[in-house]
Amino acid sequence: MSASPSAATKGRSIVVLDFGGQYTQLIARRVRDARVFSVVLPPDETEEGIRRWDPAGIILSGGPQSVYEEGAPLPKADPRALGVPVLGLCYGMHWMAHALGGEVKPGNVRGEFGRATARVATDSELFAGLAPEQTVWMSHGDSVAKPPPGFRVTGSTAATPIAAIEDPDRRLYGIQFHPEVRHTEHGSAILENFLFRACGLRPEWTMESFRHEKVEEIRRNSTGARRNARRNELPSASNSAERSPESKRNAVRVRPPY
């Protein structure tokens, strides 16, 4: 969904940086389902461009590439510099771990795809109030082999010992699986914990309020355009129908051709 920051929401938003994952738009939709406005931006968006949306948090999407591949997408602006919580999903988690001094292990050709049973730390911000064991959806090749300094492991599966990490002091979180898909048992609750616990947001945004603000913006722009058009239509001295007597005397008279 495209919008301008002025029309998007009166409150703060969640910015989703798109690393090319198949579920990126679904992430944004799940955030809006939780009544928080979200916007998807490319990873090469500038810090200024991100700040225009007044983000309360950043979500780094998944993606099909490895952080070791040449040309792999990288954020132009360091999300940590924005001073808000950051949640990395799949590739987003890999980039975060790799950038902060952790170790990412290249996966095999087959990778891991499908349902898995995860054990999570319920004292984590992301998993607070949830069952310690839950079904999640995996879709990845690479995985984090060693978390960055300051992070602790908060989730694991039989095939992926480091399936979730967090550094609560810096408000940085990473998840290997996909909470945005319905196959992840408590995915919506995990995202809501990020929105409401980590980012401190409130569920106040609605599509109806967005429509209302967008209509008001269009009206304001239309009113301004009409005013400018009327100004441009005002007659100038050279176009005035009332010419001076001198100009009338100097006018060239053309005889009819008969």
N, C-alpha and C positions, 0 to 999 in steps of 0.2 A: 504494500500500500504506500503510495507516494503522498507526501504532504509537505507543507512548509512548517518549520518549527512554530511559527505564530499560530498556525491553525491546528497543530497536532494535539495539544493538551495544555491545560492551565497548570498542571503539575509537572513533575519530573518524569523522565522517560528511561527506557532501557534501550541501549544501542547494541544491535547484533552485528558484529563484523563477520562478513561472509567470506569464508575461505574456500567456497566452491562445493560445500556439502549438499547432499540431496535433501537434507531435512532443514535447511536454513530457514525457509519461509515458514515451515511448521513451528520452529522455535519461536519466531515472532508471533505467530498465531496463538500459541499456548500462553505466551506472556499477556496478550490482549484478552484471552479468555479469562485470565486472572484479574482483569479490569485494571491493567497497567498498560499505558501506551508504549509501543515498541516501534523501532525503525531499523531497517536493514541497510547497512552502508558497506561499501567495498573496503577491503583491507588497506588500500592506499589512500583512504580518506585522511586529511590532515587533522592535527589536533584541534585546530580552530573549527574545522568542519564538524567534528564530533561534539565539541563544546556547545555549538549552536543549538543542539538538541537538549541541553541541560540534563545530561544523563545522571541517574542515580546509581547506575551499574552498567557494566559491559559484559556481554556474552560473546565468547569466541566460538564460532561454529566449527563443526567437523569439516572434513575435506578429503578428497581421494588421494592426495599426494603424501609423500613422506617428507619430514622436515629435512632430510638429507638430500632430497632431489634437487637438482639444479632447476631454478625457476620456481621453487615451491613458494606459495604466497606467504608474505610476511607483513605484519602491520607497519604502516609508515610511521604512525604515532605510537609511542610506547603506552599501552593501556594503563600501566601502573602510574604514569605521570599525571593521569586525570584525577587521582586521589579518591577513586570510588571502587567498590568491590568488583572483582573480575572473576567470571566463571568460564573456564575452558572446557569445551566438550570434545572428546575424541581428539581430532587433530589440534584443536585449540588447547587441550591439555598437553599434548606433545610439545607444541611450540612453547608453552609456558615453562614446562620442565626443562626443555633444551636451553631456552634463553636465560634461565635463572641458575644454571649450573648443575642441573640434574642429568640423568642419563636416559636416553631413549634407545630402545633396542629395535632394530629393523625386524619386521615380521617376515614369515615365509610367504610364499606365493598364495597359499590358500587363506591364510589369516584366520580370524575367528568371526563367525557370522551366525546369529540366531540367539535364542533364549539361553540365559545362564542364571545360575543362582548366586546372588551376591550376599556376602556378610558385611554389614556396615556398622560403623561406630555411631550409636544413637546419641552420643554426647557431642556430635558434630553439628554445626549450624545447619548443614544441608539435610541431615537425616534425623533431626530432632523430632520426637513424637512418632517415629515410624518403626516398623518391625525390624529386628536385627537381621533377619534373613528375608530376602525378597527376590522376585524374578525380574531380571533386567534384559535389555536387548543390546547385544554386542554386534558391532560391524567395523572391524579394524584389522590392520596388518601390523603396524608398529605398536609398541607398548612402552610404558615407562618402566625402566629397570631399576632406577634409583631416583628417589625424589630429591628436589633441590634442597639446599640447606634451609632450615627453618620450617620445612613442611613435615607433616606426619601423614601416614597412610590411614585412610578412614573407610576404605572399602576394598574387597578382594573377591575373586572367584577362583574356581579350581584351576582354570587355565590362565588367569591374569592375577597374579599376586598383588599388583598395585592397580586397583580399579578406581580408586578415588583418593585424592590428596587434598590437604588444606593447610594454609598458614593463616590462622584467624587473626593474628596480630596485624598482618598486612592486608587482610581480607581478600585473600587469593584462594581460589578453589578450582579443582580439576576433577572431571569425571570421565572415565573411559567409555562408559556405556551412554545410551541415548535416552534421557528422561523425557524428551519431547514426543516420543512415539508411544502408542497405546500399549505396545507389548511390554513396556517397562511398568511393572505393577503399580508403583507409587510415584510415577514420573511427574505428574502434576503437583503432587505435594512437595517433591524435591525442588522443583522450580519455584513454587510459592515460598518455600523456606528461604531460598536465595532472595526473592523479591522483598519479602516482608520482614525476615529476620536479619539477613545480611545487609540488605540495601536500605531497610527502614522505610519502605514504601507502604502506601495504603491502597486498598482496592477501590479507587474513586473514579477511574476512567470508564466511560462507556462509549459504544459506537454512536449512540444517539447524541451524546454531548459533542462528539467529534463532528457529526453531521451539522449540528447547530452552529458550531464555531466556524466550520468551513463555509456554510451558507453566509454567515455574517461577514467573513473575509471577502467572499465574492461580491457581496453587496457593497462593501466599502470600496473595493477596487473598481466596481462598475460606476459608482457615484463619482469617484475621482476621474475616471476616464471620460465620463459625460461632461464634467466641468472643464476638462482640458479641451475637449472637442468644441464646446461652446466658445471658449476663448479663441481658438483657432479660426472660428467662423466669423468673428467680429470684423466688420469692413475696415480696410485701411484707407488712408487718404488717397492712394493711387487708384483704388477700386471703387471709390465712392461714386454713387450715381449723381450726386450734386457736384458738377464741375464748376470751377470758377469762370466768370465771364471771359477772362483772358484766354483760358484754355479752350473755351468754345470758339473764340475768334480764330485761334490758331489751328483749329481742327481742319483736317483735309476734307474738302467736299468732293465726293465722287459722283459724277454724272451717271445716270442710268444709261445702258447701252442701246438706247433707241431715241 
